[in-house]
Structures are given as C-alpha cells and as structure tokens.
Amino acid sequence: DDGAARLFDPFSGGRPITRSQCIALLSRNGIRFDPSFLSPATDREIIARMLRNLIVFYTADHDETRVARLTRYLHAVDGTAATGETDEAPGDDSGWDDEDEA
C-alpha cells in the first residue's frame, strides 16, 4: 500500500477514477469540490451511511418493519436517530449524470 487514496465511482459499477475525474464528476453535477470530501471514513461512518440510505429506500417502499429495524441498527452504530437524509447530491435521485453510467 503506497498510502495514496483510491477513488471509485459508485454510480458506474465502482470503476476506479482519478482525483481529476472525481472533481469533474462533481462539477458536472453542480457540486464544488472540497478536499474534505476525500477524508478517510471510519468503518462506523460507512455503515451508518449505508444504513441511512437503506432507511430512505425502505421508507419510500413503505416497509415500516425494515425501517424500524434499520433505525435501531443505526442508533446502535452511531447513537443517533435516522434523519431521512441520504448521501446523494441535492436534487439528484440517481447519482452521476447519465453519460457517466456507460
């Protein structure tokens, strides 16, 4: 391990991308790059993010049983209640631009 950050585009099958490509993707989606975006995430932060995204999905699917269970898991992981927030860009339901999905 050379200590260099490895970046992946989760909306394009997890393909590896460079820092410049990451900045360009954000820019095309109206997001101004901030170096803090590339700060390492702890295991707990990653799990909490995944749980929040699942909570939003199951809330939209009206699956109250799963929402309740996942909310308990989230509380156990980070000590907070689910807020219904996701990690998606504001106003963006699908991730990156369609042109980046190929």
FILUMLO-105967 format. One record per residue (C-alpha): residue in one letter; x, y, z. Coordinates in Angstrom, 3 decimals, m for minus. Layout:
<sites>
SITE   res          u          v          w
SITE     A          X          Y          Z
...
</sites>
This chain:
<sites>
SITE   res          u          v          w
SITE     D      0.000      0.000      0.000
SITE     D      1.534      3.302     m1.109
SITE     G     m0.829      5.387      1.040
SITE     A     m2.428      7.065     m1.990
SITE     A     m6.182      7.465     m1.918
SITE     R     m8.137      5.128     m4.148
SITE     L    m11.286      6.624     m5.606
SITE     F    m14.193      4.738     m7.147
SITE     D    m17.319      5.904     m8.944
SITE     P    m20.155      4.021     m7.199
SITE     F    m22.637      5.063     m9.884
SITE     S    m20.597      3.466    m12.683
SITE     G    m20.087     m0.011    m11.302
SITE     G    m17.346      1.044     m8.915
SITE     R    m14.866      1.875    m11.659
SITE     P    m11.620      3.450    m10.425
SITE     I    m11.275      7.177    m11.097
SITE     T     m8.558      9.765    m10.602
SITE     R     m8.837     12.805     m8.367
SITE     S     m9.267     14.965    m11.503
SITE     Q    m12.086     12.735    m12.749
SITE     C    m13.726     12.937     m9.318
SITE     I    m13.576     16.741     m9.377
SITE     A    m15.008     16.787    m12.924
SITE     L    m17.891     14.466    m11.926
SITE     L    m18.771     16.692     m9.000
SITE     S    m18.551     19.826    m11.128
SITE     R    m20.874     18.381    m13.787
SITE     N    m23.399     17.754    m11.039
SITE     G    m23.169     21.277     m9.622
SITE     I    m21.074     20.339     m6.594
SITE     R    m17.989     22.365     m5.758
SITE     F    m15.103     20.098     m4.735
SITE     D    m13.783     20.370     m1.201
SITE     P    m10.657     18.428     m0.176
SITE     S    m12.522     17.239      2.933
SITE     F    m14.646     15.077      0.595
SITE     L    m11.634     12.777      0.305
SITE     S    m11.072     12.379      4.036
SITE     P    m10.977      8.725      5.060
SITE     A    m14.214      7.409      6.548
SITE     T    m14.254      5.147      9.567
SITE     D    m15.952      1.764      9.437
SITE     R    m18.774      3.156     11.611
SITE     E    m19.288      6.119      9.258
SITE     I    m19.519      3.802      6.263
SITE     I    m22.008      1.505      7.999
SITE     A    m24.094      4.467      9.198
SITE     R    m24.180      5.896      5.671
SITE     M    m25.310      2.569      4.232
SITE     L    m28.000      2.222      6.904
SITE     R    m29.305      5.762      6.250
SITE     N    m29.535      5.072      2.525
SITE     L    m31.385      1.797      3.187
SITE     I    m33.771      3.607      5.537
SITE     V    m34.609      6.120      2.795
SITE     F    m35.149      3.297      0.285
SITE     Y    m37.426      1.280      2.572
SITE     T    m39.299      4.409      3.682
SITE     A    m40.134      5.122      0.029
SITE     D    m41.153      1.454     m0.318
SITE     H    m43.439      1.820      2.750
SITE     D    m41.707     m1.064      4.545
SITE     E    m42.146      0.125      8.125
SITE     T    m40.794     m3.108      9.610
SITE     R    m37.443     m2.773      7.876
SITE     V    m37.317      0.971      8.541
SITE     A    m37.808      0.358     12.273
SITE     R    m35.165     m2.393     12.359
SITE     L    m32.624     m0.374     10.375
SITE     T    m33.268      2.691     12.532
SITE     R    m32.421      0.627     15.625
SITE     Y    m29.233     m0.575     13.919
SITE     L    m28.307      2.992     13.004
SITE     H    m28.846      4.133     16.569
SITE     A    m26.626      1.299     17.800
SITE     V    m23.888      2.202     15.299
SITE     D    m23.725      5.967     15.718
SITE     G    m26.001      6.806     18.629
SITE     T    m28.351      8.946     16.553
SITE     A    m31.782      8.535     15.072
SITE     A    m32.251      8.319     11.318
SITE     T    m32.950     11.707      9.778
SITE     G    m34.069     10.594      6.356
SITE     E    m31.037     12.248      4.778
SITE     T    m29.032     10.466      2.110
SITE     D    m25.567     10.990      0.758
SITE     E    m26.824     11.947     m2.683
SITE     A    m26.333     15.341     m4.240
SITE     P    m29.244     17.725     m3.597
SITE     G    m31.997     17.216     m6.164
SITE     D    m30.294     14.166     m7.630
SITE     D    m32.148     10.901     m7.313
SITE     S    m29.854      8.666     m9.309
SITE     G    m26.220      9.592     m8.823
SITE     W    m23.965     10.885    m11.566
SITE     D    m25.007     12.130    m14.999
SITE     D    m26.348      9.518    m17.421
SITE     E    m23.272     10.000    m19.598
SITE     D    m21.112      8.641    m16.793
SITE     E    m23.052      5.387    m16.493
SITE     A    m21.586      3.821    m19.616
</sites>
